[in-house]
Structure formats: C-alpha cells, structure tokens
Amino acid sequence: MKIPKPAFTPEFRGLAVKRVKAGESVGGVAKELGLVEQTLRNGVKAAAKGTSNGAGNRMVTPEEKELSRLRAENARLKRELEIVKKAAAYFARDAL
C-alpha cells in the first residue's frame, strides 16, 4: 500500500531549513518532522542560493500549521504501529 505524499506548507519547510541552518542535523530534523532528507537538503541549498520558491507567499493560519504538524505526527505514528504489528506477528508465530 502506497502512503500518500504529505503536503507541507512553505512556512513549515522554511522553519525546517532555519533549524538546519541553526546547526541541527538534516537527518534529525527530517526524521522529526516527517520530511524526506533529500528534500530538506534541496531546500537548504535553494535557501542558500536565494531561489527558494516562494516561502511565505501566503498567510498560513495557526489552524493550518497545527493541521500540518498533526498530519506529520499521524504519519509517524502509523509507521510505528506497523512496526509493532509486525513484531507482534513475528513473536506470536515464534511462540507456537
């Protein structure tokens, strides 16, 4: 089953780039926020060149920010649940 690609706001991506520029690792920020590492690297490079495509072009409401964060958290929790299900099935099969 293919997981749909999440849509992150430009402000969300901009904040992720700022965290990387502040000294955090790309991998750590990407994992925490549910981003693909290469996408975040591309964003950092684009911001360094000044060619980021329109971060901040439109106002994002606090509700939209919260929704984006909750979607990322939901995706992370779904991945964790899949791991737990697979582990439970493995150990249940092993107990027989």
C-alpha distances in whole Angstrom, upper triangle without the diagonal:
4,6,9,13,15,19,21,25,28,29,27,26,30,30,28,30,33,32,32,35,37,36,32,30,27,25,26,26,23,21,23,22,18,19,19,22,23,22,25,27,27,28,31,32,32,34,36,37,37,35,32,31,33,32,34,34,33,34,31,32,32,29,27,27,27,23,22,23,21,18,18,19,16,14,16,16,13,12,16,15,12,15,17,15,15,19,20,19,20,23,24,23,26,28,29
4,6,9,12,15,18,22,24,26,24,23,27,27,25,27,30,29,29,32,34,33,30,28,25,23,24,23,20,19,21,19,16,16,15,19,19,19,21,24,24,24,27,29,29,30,33,34,34,31,28,27,29,28,30,31,30,31,28,29,29,27,24,25,24,21,20,21,20,16,16,18,15,12,15,16,13,12,16,16,13,16,19,18,17,21,22,21,23,26,26,26,29,31,32
4,6,9,12,15,19,21,23,20,20,24,24,22,24,27,26,26,29,31,30,27,25,22,20,21,21,17,16,18,16,13,13,13,17,18,17,19,22,22,22,25,27,27,28,31,32,32,29,26,25,26,25,27,28,27,28,25,26,26,24,21,21,21,18,16,17,16,12,12,14,12,9,11,13,10,10,14,14,12,15,18,17,17,21,22,22,23,26,27,27,29,32,33
4,6,9,12,16,18,21,18,18,22,23,21,23,26,25,25,29,30,30,27,26,23,21,22,21,17,17,18,16,13,13,13,17,18,16,18,21,21,21,24,26,25,26,29,30,29,27,24,23,24,23,24,25,24,25,22,23,23,21,18,19,19,16,14,16,15,11,12,14,12,10,13,15,12,13,17,17,16,19,21,21,21,24,26,25,27,30,30,31,33,35,36
4,7,9,13,15,17,15,15,18,19,17,19,23,22,22,25,27,27,24,23,20,19,20,18,15,15,16,14,11,10,10,14,15,12,15,18,17,17,20,22,21,22,25,26,26,23,20,19,20,19,21,22,21,22,20,21,22,20,17,17,18,15,12,14,15,11,11,14,13,10,13,16,14,14,17,19,18,20,23,23,23,26,28,28,29,32,33,33,35,37,39
4,6,10,13,14,12,12,16,16,15,17,20,20,20,23,25,25,23,22,19,18,18,16,13,14,14,11,9,9,11,14,15,12,14,17,17,16,19,21,20,21,24,25,25,22,19,18,18,17,19,19,19,19,16,18,18,16,13,13,14,11,9,11,11,8,8,11,11,9,12,14,13,14,17,18,18,20,23,23,24,26,28,29,30,32,34,34,36,38,40
4,7,9,12,10,10,14,15,14,16,19,19,20,22,24,25,23,22,19,19,20,17,14,16,16,12,11,10,12,15,16,13,14,17,16,15,18,20,19,19,23,23,22,20,16,15,15,14,15,16,15,16,13,15,16,15,11,12,13,11,8,11,12,9,10,13,13,12,15,17,17,18,20,22,22,24,26,27,28,30,32,32,34,36,37,38,40,42,44
4,7,8,6,7,10,11,11,13,15,16,17,19,21,22,20,20,17,17,17,14,12,14,14,10,10,9,12,14,15,11,12,15,15,12,15,18,16,17,20,21,20,18,14,13,13,11,12,14,13,14,11,13,14,13,10,9,11,10,6,9,11,9,9,13,14,13,15,17,18,18,21,23,23,25,27,28,29,31,33,34,35,37,38,40,41,43,45
4,5,5,6,9,10,11,13,14,16,17,19,20,22,20,21,18,20,19,16,15,17,16,12,13,12,15,17,17,13,13,16,16,13,15,18,16,15,19,20,18,17,13,12,10,8,9,10,10,10,8,11,12,12,8,8,11,10,8,10,13,12,12,15,16,16,18,21,21,22,24,26,27,28,30,32,33,34,36,37,39,41,42,43,45,47,48
4,5,5,6,9,10,10,12,14,15,16,18,20,19,20,17,19,19,16,15,18,17,14,15,13,15,16,16,13,12,15,13,10,13,15,13,12,16,17,14,13,9,8,7,5,6,8,9,10,9,12,14,15,12,10,14,14,11,13,16,15,15,18,20,19,20,23,24,24,27,29,29,31,33,34,35,37,39,40,41,43,44,46,47,49,51
4,5,5,6,9,10,10,12,14,15,16,19,18,19,17,19,19,15,15,18,16,13,15,14,16,17,18,15,13,16,15,12,13,16,14,13,16,18,15,15,11,11,9,6,6,9,9,9,8,11,11,13,11,9,12,13,11,12,15,15,15,17,19,19,20,23,24,25,27,29,30,31,33,35,36,37,39,40,41,43,45,46,47,49,51
4,5,5,6,9,10,11,13,14,15,17,16,17,15,16,16,12,12,14,13,9,11,10,13,15,16,13,11,14,15,11,13,16,15,14,17,19,17,17,13,13,12,9,10,13,12,12,10,12,12,13,10,8,10,11,8,9,12,12,11,14,16,16,17,19,21,21,23,25,26,27,29,31,32,33,35,37,38,39,41,43,44,45,48
4,5,5,6,9,10,11,12,14,16,14,15,12,14,14,11,10,13,13,10,11,9,11,12,13,9,8,11,11,8,9,13,12,11,14,16,14,14,10,11,11,8,10,13,14,14,12,15,15,16,14,11,14,14,11,12,15,14,12,15,18,17,17,21,22,21,23,26,27,27,30,31,32,33,36,37,38,40,41,43,44,46,48
4,5,5,6,9,10,10,12,15,14,15,13,16,16,12,12,16,15,12,14,12,14,14,15,12,10,12,12,8,9,12,11,9,12,14,12,12,9,10,10,6,8,12,13,13,12,15,15,17,15,12,15,17,13,14,18,17,16,18,21,20,20,24,25,25,26,29,30,31,33,35,35,36,39,40,41,43,45,46,47,49,51
4,5,5,6,9,10,10,13,12,14,12,15,14,10,11,14,13,10,13,12,15,15,16,14,11,13,14,11,11,14,14,11,14,17,15,16,13,14,13,10,11,14,15,14,13,15,14,16,15,11,14,16,13,12,16,16,14,16,20,19,19,22,24,24,25,28,29,29,31,33,34,35,37,39,40,41,43,45,45,47,50
4,5,5,6,9,10,11,10,11,9,11,10,7,8,11,10,8,11,9,11,11,13,11,7,10,12,9,9,13,13,11,14,16,16,16,13,15,15,12,14,17,18,17,16,18,17,18,16,13,15,16,13,12,16,16,13,15,18,17,17,20,22,21,22,25,26,26,29,31,31,32,34,36,37,38,40,42,42,44,47
4,5,5,6,9,10,10,10,9,12,12,9,10,13,13,11,14,11,13,11,12,10,7,8,10,7,5,9,10,8,10,13,12,13,10,13,14,11,13,16,18,18,17,20,19,21,19,16,18,20,16,16,19,19,16,19,22,21,20,23,25,24,25,29,29,29,32,34,34,35,37,39,39,41,43,44,45,47,49
4,5,5,6,9,9,11,11,14,13,10,12,15,14,13,16,14,16,15,16,14,11,12,13,10,8,12,12,9,11,14,13,15,13,15,15,12,14,17,18,18,17,20,19,21,19,16,19,20,17,17,20,21,18,20,23,23,22,25,27,26,27,30,31,31,33,36,36,37,39,41,41,43,45,46,47,49,51
4,5,5,7,6,8,9,11,10,7,10,13,11,11,14,13,15,13,15,14,11,12,14,12,10,14,15,12,14,17,17,18,16,18,18,15,17,20,21,21,19,21,19,22,20,17,18,20,17,16,19,20,17,18,22,21,20,23,25,24,25,28,29,29,30,33,34,34,36,38,38,40,42,44,44,46,49
4,5,5,5,6,6,9,9,7,9,12,12,12,14,13,14,11,13,13,9,9,12,10,8,11,13,11,12,15,16,17,15,18,19,16,18,21,23,23,22,24,23,25,23,19,21,22,19,18,21,21,18,20,23,22,20,24,26,24,25,28,29,28,31,33,33,34,36,38,38,39,42,43,43,45,48
4,5,7,9,9,13,13,11,13,16,16,16,18,16,17,14,15,15,11,11,13,11,8,11,12,10,10,13,14,16,14,18,18,16,18,21,23,23,22,25,24,26,24,21,23,25,22,21,24,24,21,23,26,25,24,27,29,28,29,32,33,32,34,37,37,37,40,42,42,43,46,47,47,49,52
4,6,9,11,14,13,11,14,17,16,16,19,18,19,17,18,18,14,14,16,14,11,14,16,13,13,17,17,19,18,21,21,18,19,23,24,24,23,25,23,26,25,21,23,25,22,20,24,25,22,23,26,26,24,27,30,28,29,32,33,32,34,37,37,37,40,42,42,43,46,47,47,49,52
4,6,9,12,11,10,13,15,15,16,19,17,18,15,17,18,14,13,16,15,12,15,17,15,14,18,19,21,19,23,23,21,22,26,27,27,26,28,26,28,27,23,25,26,24,22,25,25,22,23,27,26,24,27,29,27,27,31,32,31,33,36,36,35,38,40,40,41,44,45,45,47,50
4,7,9,7,7,10,12,11,13,15,14,15,13,15,16,12,12,16,15,12,15,18,16,16,20,20,22,20,23,23,20,22,26,27,26,25,26,25,26,25,21,22,24,21,19,22,22,19,20,23,22,20,23,25,24,24,27,28,27,29,32,32,32,35,37,36,37,40,41,41,43,46
4,5,5,6,8,10,11,12,14,13,13,10,12,14,11,10,14,14,12,14,17,16,16,20,21,22,20,23,24,21,24,27,28,28,26,28,26,28,26,23,23,25,21,20,22,22,19,19,23,21,19,22,24,22,22,26,26,25,27,30,30,30,33,35,34,35,38,39,39,41,44
4,6,5,6,8,10,11,12,10,10,6,9,10,7,7,11,11,9,12,14,14,15,18,19,19,17,20,21,19,21,24,26,26,24,26,25,26,24,21,22,23,19,18,21,20,17,18,21,19,17,21,22,20,21,25,25,24,27,29,29,29,32,34,33,35,37,38,38,41,43
4,6,5,6,8,10,10,9,9,6,9,11,9,9,13,13,13,15,17,18,18,21,22,22,20,22,24,21,24,27,28,28,26,28,26,27,25,22,22,23,19,18,20,19,16,17,19,17,15,18,20,17,18,22,22,20,23,26,25,25,28,30,29,31,34,35,35,37,40
4,5,5,6,9,10,10,11,9,12,13,11,12,15,15,14,17,19,19,20,23,24,24,21,24,25,22,24,27,28,27,25,26,24,25,23,20,21,21,18,16,18,18,14,15,18,16,14,17,19,17,17,21,21,20,22,25,25,25,28,30,29,30,33,34,34,36,39
4,6,5,6,8,8,10,8,12,12,9,11,14,13,12,15,17,16,18,21,21,21,18,20,21,18,20,23,24,23,21,23,21,22,20,17,18,19,15,13,16,16,12,13,17,15,13,17,19,17,18,21,22,21,24,26,26,27,29,31,31,33,35,36,37,39,41
4,6,5,6,5,6,5,9,9,7,9,12,11,12,15,16,16,18,21,21,21,18,19,20,18,20,23,23,23,21,23,21,22,20,17,18,18,14,13,15,14,11,12,15,13,12,15,17,15,16,20,20,19,22,24,24,25,28,29,29,31,33,35,35,37,40
4,6,5,6,8,8,11,12,10,13,15,15,16,19,20,20,22,24,25,24,21,23,24,21,23,26,26,26,23,24,23,23,21,18,18,18,15,13,15,14,10,11,13,11,9,12,14,12,13,16,17,16,19,21,21,22,24,26,26,27,30,31,32,34,36
4,6,8,10,11,14,14,12,15,17,16,16,20,21,20,22,25,25,25,22,23,24,21,22,25,25,24,21,22,20,20,19,16,15,16,13,11,12,13,9,9,12,11,9,12,14,13,13,16,18,17,19,22,22,23,25,27,27,29,31,32,33,35,37
4,6,9,10,13,12,10,14,16,14,15,18,19,18,21,23,23,22,19,20,20,17,19,22,21,21,18,19,17,17,15,12,13,13,10,8,10,10,6,8,11,10,9,12,14,13,14,17,19,19,21,23,24,25,27,29,29,31,33,34,35,37,39
4,7,9,12,11,10,14,15,15,16,19,20,20,22,24,24,23,20,20,21,19,20,23,23,22,19,20,19,19,16,14,14,14,10,9,11,9,6,8,10,8,7,11,12,11,12,15,16,16,19,21,21,22,25,26,27,28,30,32,33,35,37
4,6,9,7,7,10,12,11,13,16,16,17,19,21,21,20,17,17,19,16,19,21,21,22,19,21,20,20,17,15,16,15,12,11,13,12,8,11,13,11,10,14,15,13,16,19,19,19,22,23,24,25,27,29,29,31,33,34,35,37,39
4,6,5,6,9,10,11,13,15,16,17,19,20,21,20,17,18,20,18,21,23,24,24,22,24,24,24,21,19,20,19,15,15,17,15,12,14,16,13,12,16,16,14,17,20,19,19,22,24,23,25,28,29,29,31,33,34,34,37,39
4,5,5,6,9,10,11,12,14,15,17,19,20,19,17,18,20,19,22,24,25,26,24,26,25,26,23,21,22,21,18,17,19,18,14,17,19,16,15,19,19,17,19,22,21,21,24,26,25,26,29,30,30,32,35,35,36,38,41
4,5,5,6,9,10,10,12,14,15,17,18,17,15,16,19,18,21,23,25,26,25,27,27,27,24,22,24,23,20,20,22,20,17,20,21,18,18,22,22,20,22,25,24,24,27,29,28,29,32,33,32,35,37,37,38,41,43
4,5,5,6,9,10,10,12,14,15,16,14,12,13,16,15,18,20,21,23,21,24,24,24,21,19,21,21,17,17,20,18,15,18,20,17,17,21,21,19,22,25,24,24,28,29,29,30,33,34,34,36,38,39,40,42,44
4,5,5,6,9,10,10,12,14,15,14,12,13,15,14,17,19,21,22,20,23,22,23,20,18,20,20,16,16,19,18,15,17,20,18,17,21,22,20,22,25,25,25,28,30,30,31,34,35,35,37,39,40,40,43,45
4,5,5,6,9,10,11,13,14,14,12,14,17,16,19,21,23,24,23,26,26,27,24,22,24,24,20,20,23,21,18,21,23,21,20,24,25,23,25,28,27,27,30,32,31,33,36,37,36,38,41,41,42,44,47
4,5,5,6,9,10,11,12,11,9,11,14,14,17,19,21,23,22,25,26,27,24,22,24,24,20,21,24,22,19,22,24,22,22,26,26,24,27,30,29,29,32,34,33,35,38,38,38,41,43,43,44,47,49
4,5,5,6,9,10,10,9,7,9,11,10,14,16,18,20,19,22,23,24,21,19,21,21,18,18,22,20,18,21,23,21,21,25,26,25,27,30,29,30,33,34,34,36,38,39,39,42,44,44,45,48,50
4,5,5,6,9,10,10,9,12,14,12,16,18,20,22,21,24,24,26,23,20,23,24,20,20,24,23,20,23,25,23,23,27,28,26,28,31,31,31,34,36,36,36,39,41,40,42,45,46,46,49,51
4,5,5,6,9,9,9,12,14,14,17,19,22,24,24,27,27,29,26,24,26,27,23,24,27,26,23,26,28,26,26,30,30,29,31,34,33,33,36,38,38,39,42,43,42,45,47,48,48,51,53
4,5,5,6,5,5,8,11,11,15,16,19,21,21,25,26,27,24,22,25,26,22,23,26,25,23,26,28,26,26,30,31,29,32,35,34,35,38,39,39,40,43,44,44,46,49,49,50,52,55
4,5,5,6,5,9,10,10,13,15,18,19,20,23,24,26,23,21,24,25,21,22,26,25,23,25,28,27,26,30,31,30,32,35,35,35,38,40,40,41,44,45,45,47,49,50,51,53,56
4,5,8,8,12,14,13,16,18,21,23,23,27,27,29,27,24,27,28,25,25,29,28,26,28,31,29,29,33,34,32,34,37,37,37,40,42,42,43,46,47,47,49,51,52,52,55,57
4,5,8,11,13,14,17,18,21,23,24,28,29,31,28,26,29,30,26,27,31,30,28,30,33,31,31,35,36,34,36,39,39,39,42,44,44,45,48,49,49,51,53,54,54,57,59
4,6,9,10,11,13,15,18,20,21,25,26,28,26,24,27,28,25,26,29,28,27,30,32,31,31,34,35,34,36,39,39,40,43,44,44,46,48,49,50,52,54,55,55,58,60
4,6,8,10,13,13,17,20,21,24,26,28,24,23,27,27,24,25,28,27,26,29,31,29,30,33,34,33,35,38,38,39,41,43,43,44,47,48,48,50,53,53,54,57,59
4,6,7,10,11,14,17,17,21,22,24,21,20,23,23,20,21,25,23,22,25,27,26,26,30,31,30,32,35,35,36,38,40,40,42,44,45,45,48,50,50,51,54,56
4,6,9,9,12,15,16,20,22,23,19,19,22,22,19,21,24,23,22,25,27,25,27,30,30,30,33,35,35,36,39,40,40,42,44,45,46,48,50,51,52,54,56
4,6,5,9,12,13,17,19,20,17,17,21,21,18,20,23,22,22,25,27,26,27,30,31,31,33,35,36,37,39,41,41,43,45,46,47,49,51,52,53,55,57
4,6,8,10,11,14,16,18,15,14,18,18,15,17,21,20,19,22,24,24,25,28,29,29,31,33,34,35,37,39,39,41,43,44,45,47,49,50,51,53,55
4,5,7,8,12,14,16,14,13,17,17,15,17,20,20,20,23,25,25,26,29,30,30,32,34,35,36,39,40,41,43,44,46,47,49,50,52,53,55,57
4,7,9,13,16,17,15,15,19,19,17,20,22,22,22,25,27,26,28,31,31,32,34,36,37,38,41,42,43,45,46,48,49,51,52,53,55,57,59
4,6,10,13,14,12,13,16,16,15,18,20,20,21,24,25,25,27,29,30,31,33,35,36,38,40,41,42,44,45,47,48,50,51,53,54,56,58
4,6,10,11,10,11,14,15,14,16,19,19,20,23,24,25,26,28,30,31,33,34,36,37,39,40,42,43,45,46,48,49,50,52,54,55,57
4,7,8,6,7,10,11,11,13,15,16,17,19,20,21,23,25,26,27,29,31,32,34,35,36,38,40,41,42,44,46,47,49,50,51,53
4,5,5,6,9,10,11,13,14,15,17,19,20,21,23,24,26,28,29,30,32,34,35,36,38,40,41,42,44,45,46,48,50,51,53
4,5,5,6,8,10,11,12,14,15,16,18,20,21,22,24,26,27,28,30,32,33,34,36,38,38,40,42,43,44,46,48,49,51
4,5,5,6,9,10,10,12,14,15,16,18,20,21,22,24,25,26,28,30,31,32,34,36,36,38,40,41,42,44,46,47,49
4,5,5,6,9,10,10,12,14,15,17,18,20,21,23,24,25,27,29,30,31,33,35,36,37,39,41,41,43,45,46,48
4,5,5,6,9,10,11,12,14,16,17,18,20,22,23,24,26,28,29,30,32,34,35,36,38,39,41,43,44,45,47
4,5,5,6,9,10,10,12,14,15,16,18,20,21,22,24,26,27,28,30,31,32,34,36,37,38,40,42,43,45
4,5,5,6,9,10,10,12,14,15,16,18,20,21,22,25,25,26,29,30,31,33,35,36,37,39,40,41,43
4,5,5,6,9,10,11,13,14,15,17,19,20,22,23,25,26,28,29,30,32,34,35,36,38,40,41,43
4,5,5,6,9,10,11,12,14,16,17,18,20,22,23,24,26,27,29,31,32,33,34,36,38,39,41
4,5,5,6,9,10,10,12,14,15,16,18,20,21,22,24,26,26,28,30,31,32,34,36,37,39
4,5,5,6,9,10,10,12,14,15,17,19,20,21,23,25,26,27,29,30,31,33,35,36,38
4,5,5,6,9,10,11,13,14,16,17,19,20,22,23,25,26,28,29,30,32,34,35,37
4,5,5,6,9,10,11,12,14,16,16,18,20,21,22,24,26,27,28,30,32,33,35
4,5,5,6,9,10,10,12,14,15,16,18,20,21,22,24,26,27,29,30,31,33
4,5,5,6,9,10,11,13,14,15,17,19,20,21,23,25,26,27,29,31,32
4,5,5,6,9,10,11,13,14,16,17,19,20,21,23,24,26,27,29,31
4,5,5,6,9,10,10,12,14,15,16,18,20,21,22,24,26,27,29
4,5,5,6,9,10,10,12,14,15,17,18,20,21,23,24,26,28
4,5,5,7,9,10,11,13,14,16,17,19,20,21,23,25,27
4,5,5,6,9,10,11,12,14,15,17,18,20,21,23,25
4,5,5,6,9,10,10,12,14,15,16,18,20,21,23
4,5,5,6,9,10,11,12,14,15,17,18,20,22
4,5,5,6,9,10,11,12,14,15,16,18,21
4,5,5,6,9,10,11,12,14,15,16,19
4,5,5,6,9,10,10,12,14,15,17
4,5,5,6,9,10,11,12,14,16
4,5,5,6,8,10,10,12,15
4,5,5,6,8,10,11,13
4,6,5,6,8,10,11
4,6,5,6,9,11
4,5,5,6,9
4,5,5,7
4,6,6
4,6
4
